[in-house]
Amino acid sequence: MKTDDFLRINFDTALKIHTTTDKLGYSADYARLFTYIYFKLKDNDDNYEYFEKDNKIEIDVLQFLMNGKKLNFGPKVDKYFKSIQTLPQTLSKLDHDLRQDLGMEIRIKSELMNRYRLHTDSTYRKKVMEIYKTKIVPSMKNQKKAA
């Protein structure tokens, strides 16, 4: 698939998820989380059990991005992380500066926290996945039929 096609298809899908989520009265935070769920499922053969597994690496990476938790994947992999070690501080500084100077907020931190919670809080995950399966997916299928 060409890059342009890949971007167009994925952007269109994300837009449909956001539109569907909004029509159903859910927040933009949910829309971003449902988009994350959609693409994770797509990468994992639509296997909903992906979210039930212990995704330690994913959780560690989310913790790293949120608060700089040290990643320890061994010497072969560690050398690749040297260039991104300052990423959590950069995100925090950007968030702080935008809020202080321009009154803006970036949603990266909240999005990362929602993803982390999806992976670590089984009650929250069950609630979100139920909404995704019973409301978002059927509504998107109806959009495809109508198109």
Order of alpha helices (4+ residues) and beta strands (2+ residues): alpha-alpha-alpha-alpha-alpha-alpha-alpha-alpha
